[in-house]
């Protein structure tokens, strides 16, 4: 997914393309363990937690997932930023 996107180190922060990350990992994030059956794609997880599949990219960035097209392995724990954090960053209307 990011194979041809330029990656820069700006003061110790990794930046993809020309834009710094809007949402970064935080202690307030919910933790979600990928179950044996069911949801393991980021768009489906986004839909489950945020009511829209369009925020899959937030989950990819927060969890440092390089290829969002591949399902997340079963048993993996991923971070799910809260709706309030996304709203305060202007990413989600709550």
N, CA, C and O of each residue as an XYZ file, in Angstrom:
376
protein
N       0.812     -1.190      0.000
C       0.000      0.000      0.000
C       0.857      1.256      0.000
O       0.580      2.186     -0.757
N       1.892      1.303      0.832
C       2.750      2.468      0.895
C       4.039      2.272      0.089
O       4.989      3.034      0.264
N       4.086      1.280     -0.775
C       5.316      0.906     -1.464
C       5.951      2.066     -2.220
O       7.177      2.173     -2.241
N       5.166      2.935     -2.839
C       5.737      4.027     -3.624
C       5.565      5.384     -2.949
O       5.859      6.422     -3.543
N       5.096      5.370     -1.726
C       4.918      6.616     -0.993
C       6.234      7.004     -0.336
O       6.845      6.181      0.345
N       6.685      8.244     -0.525
C       7.925      8.662      0.131
C       7.779      8.639      1.650
O       6.734      9.008      2.187
N       8.829      8.205      2.334
C       8.843      8.152      3.792
C       9.967      9.054      4.280
O      11.103      8.938      3.820
N       9.655      9.954      5.210
C      10.635     10.896      5.735
C      10.732     10.770      7.248
O       9.756     10.435      7.920
N      11.903     11.039      7.766
C      12.095     11.124      9.210
C      12.200     12.607      9.539
O      13.204     13.251      9.236
N      11.159     13.141     10.157
C      11.123     14.563     10.486
C      11.248     14.705     11.992
O      10.267     14.539     12.718
N      12.439     15.010     12.463
C      12.678     15.178     13.890
C      12.342     13.943     14.697
O      11.844     14.055     15.817
N      12.606     12.765     14.149
C      12.319     11.522     14.844
C      10.922     10.984     14.596
O      10.584      9.899     15.070
N      10.109     11.723     13.864
C       8.764     11.283     13.519
C       8.758     10.800     12.077
O       9.192     11.515     11.173
N       8.264      9.583     11.866
C       8.167      9.047     10.513
C       6.941      9.651      9.846
O       5.838      9.589     10.388
N       7.136     10.235      8.669
C       6.064     10.887      7.924
C       5.942     10.217      6.562
O       6.932     10.090      5.842
N       4.732      9.787      6.205
C       4.465      9.203      4.896
C       3.997     10.310      3.971
O       3.072     11.053      4.298
N       4.631     10.417      2.827
C       4.264     11.458      1.879
C       4.591     12.814      2.469
O       5.687     13.021      2.989
N       3.655     13.730      2.392
C       3.890     15.087      2.880
C       3.070     15.420      4.116
O       2.948     16.586      4.492
N       2.505     14.390      4.751
C       1.588     14.643      5.849
C       1.989     13.882      7.109
O       2.221     12.674      7.056
N       2.072     14.569      8.224
C       2.353     13.911      9.507
C       1.097     13.185      9.974
O      -0.015     13.547      9.589
N       1.277     12.158     10.805
C       0.138     11.403     11.315
C      -0.777     12.282     12.152
O      -0.324     13.066     12.986
N      -2.066     12.135     11.911
C      -3.073     12.868     12.672
C      -3.299     12.186     14.009
O      -3.446     12.849     15.035
N      -3.326     10.868     13.995
C      -3.579     10.072     15.193
C      -2.378      9.174     15.445
O      -1.927      8.460     14.548
N      -1.869      9.211     16.652
C      -0.739      8.366     17.050
C      -1.173      7.502     18.235
O      -2.163      7.826     18.891
N      -0.455      6.407     18.526
C      -0.831      5.566     19.671
C      -0.907      6.368     20.970
O      -0.134      7.301     21.185
N      -1.847      5.990     21.824
C      -2.077      6.712     23.071
C      -2.538      5.714     24.137
O      -3.106      4.671     23.812
N      -2.295      6.033     25.390
C      -2.697      5.141     26.484
C      -4.210      5.012     26.621
O      -4.697      4.069     27.244
N      -4.958      5.954     26.043
C      -6.420      5.891     26.128
C      -7.037      4.973     25.074
O      -8.244      4.731     25.097
N      -6.229      4.463     24.157
C      -6.738      3.577     23.111
C      -7.317      2.302     23.718
O      -6.819      1.796     24.724
N      -8.369      1.797     23.095
C      -8.907      0.490     23.459
C      -8.025     -0.574     22.833
O      -7.435     -0.351     21.777
N      -7.932     -1.727     23.476
C      -7.181     -2.845     22.914
C      -8.177     -3.880     22.420
O      -9.155     -4.192     23.100
N      -7.917     -4.410     21.228
C      -8.807     -5.384     20.597
C      -7.964     -6.554     20.130
O      -6.985     -6.374     19.406
N      -8.344     -7.751     20.544
C      -7.630     -8.964     20.120
C      -8.400     -9.563     18.944
O      -9.601     -9.815     19.039
N      -7.695     -9.787     17.842
C      -8.325    -10.355     16.651
C      -8.813    -11.760     16.986
O      -8.015    -12.615     17.369
N     -10.126    -12.011     16.845
C     -10.700    -13.304     17.227
C     -10.389    -14.416     16.219
O      -9.951    -14.161     15.097
N     -10.630    -15.655     16.657
C     -10.407    -16.813     15.789
C     -11.290    -16.766     14.550
O     -10.860    -17.152     13.463
N     -12.502    -16.301     14.710
C     -13.426    -16.223     13.589
C     -14.008    -14.820     13.508
O     -14.202    -14.157     14.527
N     -14.281    -14.381     12.306
C     -14.947    -13.102     12.134
C     -14.028    -12.009     11.648
O     -13.305    -12.171     10.665
N     -14.065    -10.906     12.341
C     -13.439     -9.670     11.890
C     -11.919     -9.709     12.004
O     -11.376     -9.807     13.104
N     -11.222     -9.631     10.845
C      -9.771     -9.491     10.893
C      -9.261     -8.500      9.853
O      -8.053     -8.307      9.715
N     -10.191     -7.866      9.114
C      -9.797     -6.826      8.167
C     -10.015     -5.473      8.821
O     -10.968     -5.278      9.574
N      -9.112     -4.533      8.520
C      -9.184     -3.224      9.158
C     -10.460     -2.460      8.816
O     -10.979     -1.727      9.658
N     -10.972     -2.615      7.604
C     -12.209     -1.908      7.256
C     -13.393     -2.438      8.059
O     -14.279     -1.674      8.439
N     -13.407     -3.749      8.317
C     -14.490     -4.331      9.117
C     -14.369     -3.945     10.589
O     -15.376     -3.711     11.256
N     -13.143     -3.880     11.093
C     -12.920     -3.467     12.477
C     -13.315     -1.999     12.640
O     -13.941     -1.624     13.631
N     -12.944     -1.176     11.662
C     -13.328      0.229     11.682
C     -14.848      0.374     11.702
O     -15.389      1.184     12.455
N     -15.527     -0.406     10.883
C     -16.988     -0.351     10.838
C     -17.595     -0.768     12.174
O     -18.578     -0.182     12.626
N     -17.007     -1.778     12.801
C     -17.510     -2.263     14.092
C     -17.357     -1.211     15.192
O     -18.266     -1.027     16.003
N     -16.215     -0.521     15.226
C     -15.941      0.423     16.311
C     -16.411      1.846     16.025
O     -16.812      2.560     16.944
N     -16.367      2.270     14.751
C     -16.680      3.661     14.415
C     -17.958      3.835     13.598
O     -18.415      4.959     13.387
N     -18.535      2.722     13.138
C     -19.734      2.821     12.335
C     -19.465      3.150     10.874
O     -20.400      3.442     10.127
N     -18.216      3.110     10.456
C     -17.839      3.351      9.063
C     -16.562      2.575      8.738
O     -15.647      2.519      9.560
N     -16.494      1.979      7.554
C     -15.261      1.287      7.164
C     -14.177      2.250      6.689
O     -13.030      1.850      6.494
N     -14.539      3.514      6.503
C     -13.625      4.501      5.920
C     -12.434      4.869      6.815
O     -11.479      5.478      6.332
N     -12.467      4.524      8.079
C     -11.370      4.890      8.984
C     -10.370      3.755      9.187
O      -9.656      3.727     10.189
N     -10.316      2.827      8.246
C      -9.351      1.719      8.302
C      -7.926      2.249      8.388
O      -7.072      1.650      9.041
N      -7.672      3.383      7.723
C      -6.321      3.949      7.681
C      -5.850      4.403      9.057
O      -4.651      4.375      9.337
N      -6.777      4.822      9.924
C      -6.411      5.209     11.290
C      -5.854      3.992     12.023
O      -4.820      4.071     12.687
N      -6.551      2.872     11.894
C      -6.101      1.640     12.552
C      -4.755      1.186     11.997
O      -3.897      0.720     12.746
N      -4.571      1.321     10.690
C      -3.301      0.937     10.077
C      -2.164      1.789     10.620
O      -1.107      1.257     10.961
N      -2.356      3.084     10.705
C      -1.297      3.994     11.159
C      -0.994      3.800     12.647
O       0.173      3.713     13.028
N      -2.000      3.735     13.467
C      -1.794      3.606     14.905
C      -1.091      2.292     15.250
O      -0.316      2.223     16.203
N      -1.373      1.250     14.461
C      -0.806     -0.066     14.742
C       0.393     -0.402     13.866
O       0.885     -1.530     13.880
N       0.859      0.582     13.104
C       2.033      0.410     12.241
C       1.881     -0.800     11.315
O       2.804     -1.598     11.154
N       0.708     -0.913     10.719
C       0.430     -1.995      9.774
C       0.797     -1.496      8.387
O       0.188     -0.554      7.880
N       1.782     -2.118      7.779
C       2.308     -1.665      6.499
C       1.426     -2.027      5.317
O       1.335     -1.256      4.362
N       0.774     -3.182      5.357
C      -0.074     -3.617      4.246
C      -1.483     -3.863      4.766
O      -1.794     -4.944      5.267
N      -2.317     -2.860      4.642
C      -3.677     -2.934      5.186
C      -4.579     -3.859      4.378
O      -5.684     -4.172      4.820
N      -4.134     -4.301      3.209
C      -4.950     -5.199      2.396
C      -4.904     -6.628      2.899
O      -5.764     -7.440      2.557
N      -3.905     -6.938      3.707
C      -3.779     -8.275      4.280
C      -4.484     -8.261      5.631
O      -4.329     -7.313      6.400
N      -5.252     -9.297      5.923
C      -5.936     -9.372      7.216
C      -4.939     -9.435      8.363
O      -3.815     -9.910      8.196
N      -5.351     -8.961      9.506
C      -4.509     -8.980     10.702
C      -4.544    -10.400     11.273
O      -5.622    -10.976     11.416
N      -3.378    -10.971     11.601
C      -3.348    -12.361     12.099
C      -4.182    -12.554     13.373
O      -4.244    -11.673     14.231
N      -4.809    -13.709     13.474
C      -5.603    -14.084     14.645
C      -4.730    -14.002     15.891
O      -3.568    -14.410     15.876
N      -5.298    -13.473     16.965
C      -4.591    -13.362     18.232
C      -3.797    -12.082     18.392
O      -3.306    -11.797     19.484
N      -3.659    -11.298     17.321
C      -2.935    -10.033     17.394
C      -3.747     -9.017     18.185
O      -4.958     -8.900     17.994
N      -3.090     -8.288     19.066
C      -3.751     -7.205     19.805
C      -3.464     -5.901     19.072
O      -2.308     -5.555     18.831
N      -4.527     -5.181     18.719
C      -4.356     -3.894     18.052
C      -4.980     -2.791     18.889
O      -5.860     -3.033     19.716
N      -4.508     -1.582     18.657
C      -5.029     -0.401     19.343
C      -6.181      0.184     18.537
O      -6.117      0.273     17.311
N      -7.229      0.579     19.240
C      -8.390      1.227     18.629
C      -8.545      2.592     19.313
O      -9.023      2.658     20.445
N      -8.146      3.678     18.643
C      -8.333      5.000     19.252
C      -9.807      5.260     19.551
O     -10.688      4.819     18.813
N     -10.060      5.971     20.624
C     -11.442      6.264     21.014
C     -12.082      7.237     20.030
O     -11.396      8.002     19.351
N     -13.402      7.191     19.967
C     -14.140      8.128     19.110
C     -13.861      9.568     19.520
O     -13.757     10.449     18.667
N     -13.738      9.811     20.826
C     -13.471     11.168     21.307
C     -12.133     11.699     20.787
O     -12.028     12.866     20.410
N     -11.109     10.832     20.770
C      -9.801     11.258     20.243
C      -9.889     11.575     18.760
O      -9.308     12.555     18.293
N     -10.613     10.748     18.023
C     -10.757     10.999     16.588
C     -11.539     12.285     16.347
O     -11.233     13.047     15.429
N     -12.544     12.517     17.176
C     -13.334     13.735     17.037
C     -12.483     14.977     17.345
O     -12.569     15.981     16.639
N     -11.671     14.902     18.391
C     -10.837     16.065     18.753
C      -9.766     16.353     17.704
O      -9.288     17.482     17.592
N      -9.391     15.327     16.933
C      -8.405     15.509     15.865
C      -9.082     15.889     14.546
O      -8.400     16.125     13.549
N     -10.415     15.949     14.530
C     -11.149     16.322     13.336
C     -11.286     15.199     12.320
O     -11.566     15.448     11.148
N     -11.091     13.964     12.768
C     -11.156     12.812     11.872
C     -12.552     12.212     11.827
O     -12.941     11.632     10.813
N     -13.310     12.342     12.908
C     -14.628     11.717     13.008
C     -15.605     12.693     13.643
O     -15.283     13.335     14.643
N     -16.792     12.810     13.071
C     -17.862     13.605     13.679
C     -18.641     12.699     14.606
O     -19.203     11.691     14.177
N     -18.674     13.061     15.889
C     -19.386     12.230     16.877
C     -20.727     12.843     17.176
O     -21.487     12.304     17.981
